[in-house]
Amino acid sequence: ICDMGCGNGFYALKLAKMTGDDGHVYGDDIQPEMLKMLNERAEEQGIRNISPVLGTFTDPRLPKGKIDLILLVDVYHEFSHPEQMLAAMRDALSPDGVCVLVEFRTEDPKVPIKPEHKMSKAQIMKEWPANGFKLVKEFDGLPWQHMMWLARDDQPANGAEREQKEK
């Protein structure tokens, strides 16, 4: 499992406890000070199945083909290079792996978050499928956020590529 944009490890540490000795969690962030906090908190709690990963703006630096789940909680909208990050995350996913995207809803004006920290489903569905992902599940029960599961889509994204593949 990867907690993308893990910050101080709020989700990463919970996930590491849930997976137990059989699982492994990568806490990925671009800020070294956040990874330092993650390490300190993991050590305090005796959690050993977690690895901090210092990513970049364009590459999370995850092992290729090994990640079963990438959790992105209120972080995707912050990506300065989403196309490169989506490609790198796609490469990191195992064949059955999924990304779980959680973002504040633009569609709901009552969500008390600045507009630049919100995303619409339409925006998500414009960006992710164009970069090799397909929507496989949604949960609309959170009070303020979308929750969407996106898996690798190994079918070509456009007709020209599809035609070329068929030849």
QUIPEKA-V300005 format. One record per pair of residues at least 12 apart in sequence whose ideal C-beta (glycine too) atoms are under 10 Angstrom apart, sorted by the first residue. I is the first residue (numbers start at 1). J is the second residue. Records with the same first field share a line. If there is no record, write none. Layout:
# QUIPEKA-V300005
I = J ; J
This chain:
# QUIPEKA-V300005
1 = 15 ; 16 ; 18 ; 19 ; 23 ; 24 ; 25 ; 26 ; 27 ; 49 ; 50 ; 67 ; 68 ; 69 ; 70 ; 71 ; 97 ; 100
2 = 15 ; 24 ; 25 ; 26 ; 27 ; 28 ; 51 ; 53 ; 55 ; 60 ; 62 ; 63 ; 66 ; 67 ; 68 ; 69 ; 70 ; 71 ; 72 ; 89 ; 92 ; 93 ; 97 ; 99
3 = 15 ; 16 ; 25 ; 26 ; 27 ; 28 ; 29 ; 38 ; 50 ; 53 ; 69 ; 70 ; 71 ; 72 ; 73 ; 75
4 = 26 ; 27 ; 28 ; 29 ; 53 ; 55 ; 60 ; 62 ; 67 ; 70 ; 71 ; 72 ; 73 ; 75 ; 76 ; 79 ; 85 ; 89 ; 92 ; 99 ; 100 ; 101
5 = 27 ; 28 ; 29 ; 30 ; 31 ; 34 ; 55 ; 60 ; 71 ; 72 ; 73 ; 74 ; 75 ; 76 ; 78 ; 79
6 = 25 ; 26 ; 27 ; 28 ; 29 ; 31 ; 34 ; 35 ; 37 ; 38 ; 50 ; 52 ; 53 ; 55 ; 71 ; 73 ; 75
7 = 27 ; 29 ; 31 ; 34 ; 35 ; 37 ; 38 ; 73 ; 74 ; 75
8 = 27 ; 29 ; 31 ; 33 ; 34 ; 35 ; 36 ; 37 ; 38 ; 40 ; 41
9 = 25 ; 27 ; 29 ; 34 ; 35 ; 37 ; 38 ; 39 ; 40 ; 41 ; 42 ; 45 ; 47 ; 50 ; 52
10 = 38 ; 41 ; 73
11 = 25 ; 27 ; 71 ; 73 ; 102
12 = 25 ; 26 ; 27 ; 28 ; 29 ; 38 ; 41 ; 42 ; 47 ; 50 ; 51 ; 52 ; 71
13 = 25 ; 27 ; 38 ; 41 ; 42 ; 44 ; 45 ; 47 ; 50
14 = 47
15 = 27 ; 47 ; 49 ; 50 ; 69 ; 71
16 = 42 ; 45 ; 47 ; 48 ; 49 ; 50 ; 51
17 = 45 ; 46 ; 47 ; 49 ; 50
19 = 49 ; 50 ; 68 ; 69
20 = 49
21 = 48 ; 49
22 = 49
23 = 49 ; 50 ; 68 ; 69
24 = 48 ; 49 ; 50 ; 51 ; 63 ; 66 ; 67 ; 68
25 = 38 ; 42 ; 47 ; 49 ; 50 ; 51 ; 52 ; 69 ; 71
26 = 50 ; 51 ; 52 ; 53 ; 55 ; 60 ; 61 ; 62 ; 63 ; 66 ; 67 ; 70 ; 92
27 = 39 ; 41 ; 42 ; 50 ; 51 ; 52 ; 53
28 = 51 ; 52 ; 53 ; 54 ; 55 ; 60 ; 61 ; 62 ; 67 ; 70 ; 71 ; 72 ; 75 ; 89 ; 92
29 = 52 ; 53 ; 54 ; 55 ; 60 ; 75
30 = 53 ; 54 ; 55 ; 56 ; 57 ; 60 ; 78 ; 79 ; 80
31 = 54 ; 55
32 = 52 ; 54
34 = 52 ; 54
35 = 51 ; 52 ; 53 ; 54 ; 55
36 = 52
37 = 52
38 = 50 ; 51 ; 52 ; 53
39 = 51 ; 52
51 = 63
55 = 85 ; 88
56 = 81 ; 84 ; 85 ; 88
57 = 79 ; 80 ; 81 ; 84 ; 85
58 = 79 ; 80 ; 81 ; 82 ; 83 ; 84 ; 85 ; 87 ; 88
59 = 81 ; 84 ; 85 ; 87 ; 88 ; 89 ; 91 ; 92
60 = 84 ; 85 ; 88 ; 89 ; 91 ; 92
61 = 88 ; 92
62 = 88 ; 89 ; 91 ; 92 ; 93
63 = 91 ; 92 ; 94
64 = 88 ; 90 ; 91 ; 92 ; 93 ; 94
65 = 91 ; 92 ; 93 ; 94 ; 95 ; 97
66 = 92 ; 93 ; 94 ; 97
67 = 89 ; 91 ; 92 ; 93 ; 94 ; 97 ; 98 ; 99
68 = 93 ; 94 ; 95 ; 96 ; 97 ; 98
69 = 93 ; 94 ; 96 ; 97 ; 98 ; 99 ; 100 ; 149
70 = 89 ; 90 ; 92 ; 93 ; 97 ; 98 ; 99 ; 100 ; 101 ; 150
71 = 98 ; 99 ; 100 ; 101 ; 102
72 = 85 ; 89 ; 99 ; 100 ; 101 ; 102 ; 103 ; 148 ; 150
73 = 100 ; 101 ; 102 ; 103 ; 145 ; 147
74 = 101 ; 102 ; 103 ; 104 ; 113 ; 117 ; 118 ; 119 ; 144 ; 145
75 = 101 ; 102 ; 103
76 = 89 ; 99 ; 101 ; 102 ; 103 ; 119 ; 124 ; 127 ; 128
77 = 101 ; 103 ; 104 ; 106 ; 116 ; 117 ; 118 ; 119 ; 123 ; 124
78 = 116 ; 117
79 = 127
82 = 127 ; 128 ; 131
83 = 127 ; 130 ; 131
84 = 131
85 = 131
86 = 99 ; 127 ; 128 ; 130 ; 131 ; 132 ; 133 ; 150
87 = 131 ; 132
89 = 131 ; 132 ; 133 ; 150 ; 152
90 = 128 ; 131 ; 132 ; 133 ; 150 ; 151 ; 152 ; 153 ; 154
91 = 132 ; 152
93 = 132 ; 133 ; 150 ; 151 ; 152
94 = 152
95 = 151 ; 152 ; 154
96 = 151 ; 152
97 = 151 ; 152
98 = 133 ; 136 ; 137 ; 148 ; 149 ; 150 ; 151 ; 152
99 = 128 ; 133 ; 136 ; 148 ; 149 ; 150 ; 151 ; 152
100 = 137 ; 139 ; 147 ; 148 ; 149 ; 150
101 = 119 ; 124 ; 128 ; 133 ; 135 ; 138 ; 145 ; 146 ; 147 ; 148 ; 149 ; 150
102 = 139 ; 142 ; 144 ; 145 ; 146 ; 147 ; 148
103 = 117 ; 118 ; 119 ; 120 ; 121 ; 123 ; 124 ; 144 ; 145 ; 146 ; 147 ; 148
104 = 117 ; 118 ; 119 ; 142 ; 144 ; 145 ; 146
105 = 118 ; 119 ; 120 ; 121 ; 140 ; 142 ; 143 ; 144 ; 145 ; 146
106 = 118 ; 119 ; 120 ; 121 ; 122 ; 123 ; 124 ; 146
107 = 119 ; 120 ; 121 ; 122 ; 146
108 = 120 ; 143 ; 144 ; 145 ; 146
110 = 143 ; 144
111 = 143 ; 144 ; 145
112 = 144
113 = 144 ; 145
118 = 144 ; 145 ; 146
119 = 145 ; 146 ; 148
120 = 146
121 = 135 ; 138 ; 140 ; 146 ; 148
124 = 146 ; 148 ; 150
125 = 148 ; 150
128 = 148 ; 150 ; 153
129 = 150 ; 153 ; 157
130 = 157 ; 158
131 = 150 ; 153 ; 157
132 = 150 ; 151 ; 152 ; 153 ; 154 ; 155 ; 156 ; 157
133 = 148 ; 149 ; 150 ; 151 ; 152 ; 153 ; 157
134 = 149 ; 150 ; 151 ; 152 ; 153 ; 154 ; 155
135 = 148 ; 149 ; 150 ; 151 ; 153
136 = 148 ; 149 ; 150 ; 151 ; 152 ; 153
137 = 149 ; 150 ; 151
138 = 150
